[in-house]
Amino acid sequence: MNGHEYSQKGTTVRIASYITAVSRCNLQTAIKQASIQFGAMSVCYCDTDSVYIDLSGAMSADDLTRIVG
């Protein structure tokens, strides 16, 4: 292996880390927006790619799309 191969691996790791960081920020924003619009107790669960919200009140699919983008 030469130094060039290590440089490519480092770049790949940095790109993946950046994408993960941006995704976490977007998830946090979705959680905050859901908490503001529906109340903190409405956020039931969140994972790396989703937020589950208790929508016991009437809500349309358009409203949900506006919240999570």
C-alpha positions in Angstrom: 0.0 0.0 0.0 1.2 3.5 -0.7 0.2 6.7 0.9 -2.4 7.5 -1.9 -4.6 4.5 -0.8 -4.7 5.7 2.8 -5.6 9.2 1.6 -8.6 7.8 -0.4 -9.8 5.9 2.7 -9.5 9.0 4.8 -11.6 11.0 2.4 -14.3 8.3 2.3 -14.5 8.3 6.1 -14.8 12.1 6.3 -17.5 12.1 3.7 -19.5 9.4 5.5 -19.0 11.2 8.8 -20.3 14.5 7.3 -23.4 12.8 5.9 -24.1 11.2 9.2 -23.7 14.5 11.1 -26.1 16.3 8.7 -28.6 13.5 9.0 -28.5 13.7 12.8 -29.1 17.4 12.6 -32.1 17.0 10.3 -33.5 14.3 12.7 -33.1 16.6 15.6 -34.9 19.4 13.7 -37.8 17.1 12.9 -38.1 16.0 16.5 -38.1 19.7 17.7 -40.7 20.7 15.1 -42.9 17.8 16.0 -42.6 18.6 19.7 -43.5 22.3 19.1 -46.5 21.5 16.9 -47.9 18.5 18.7 -46.3 18.8 22.2 -43.3 17.1 23.6 -45.3 14.0 24.7 -46.4 13.4 21.1 -42.9 12.2 20.1 -43.1 8.5 20.9 -39.8 7.2 19.4 -37.0 8.2 17.1 -34.4 6.2 15.3 -31.6 7.0 13.0 -33.9 7.7 10.1 -37.4 8.2 11.5 -39.6 9.9 14.1 -42.8 8.3 15.4 -45.4 10.7 16.5 -48.7 10.1 18.3 -51.3 11.6 16.0 -54.4 11.0 18.1 -55.7 14.3 16.9 -57.0 14.9 13.3 -54.1 15.5 10.9 -53.6 15.2 7.2 -50.7 13.7 5.3 -49.8 17.2 4.1 -49.4 18.4 7.7 -47.0 15.5 8.4 -45.0 16.1 5.2 -44.6 19.8 6.2 -43.2 18.8 9.6 -40.6 16.2 8.4 -39.9 17.6 5.0 
